[in-house]
Amino acid sequence: MVGREGRTAEHPEALIEKLNRHLESLSIGAYVDLFERPSRMIILNLLAGIFRGLGMALGFFLLSAVLIYILSQSFVTRLPVIGRFIASVVDIVLKELHTGGRI
């Protein structure tokens, strides 16, 4: 039996099996499970938000530490106005490190 595009028409059982494999590859079952159990979705979204926030905080900390280090070691500290400002920022950071973050 030949279909419209010149391909042989498949039996309904084969089409259903092909559709079933395709839907399983899309993980629709896990997606539907999340909607059937909203508490699981809330917990997953809460954890994702917490870890996303921690990642941003850690990234900001590392980026600012590297930036302060580079600026403290670079030629910018030799400029009169910017040098004094950066020196004061570095002094504050070093003081906080030595006091353990206590003010």
Buried (B, 14 or more C-beta within 10 A) or exposed (E): EEEEEEEEEEEEEEEEEEEEEEEEEEEEEEEEEEEEEEEEEEEEEEEEEEEEEEEEEEEEEEEEEEEBEEBBEEEEBEEEEEBEBBEEEBEEBEEEEEEEEEE
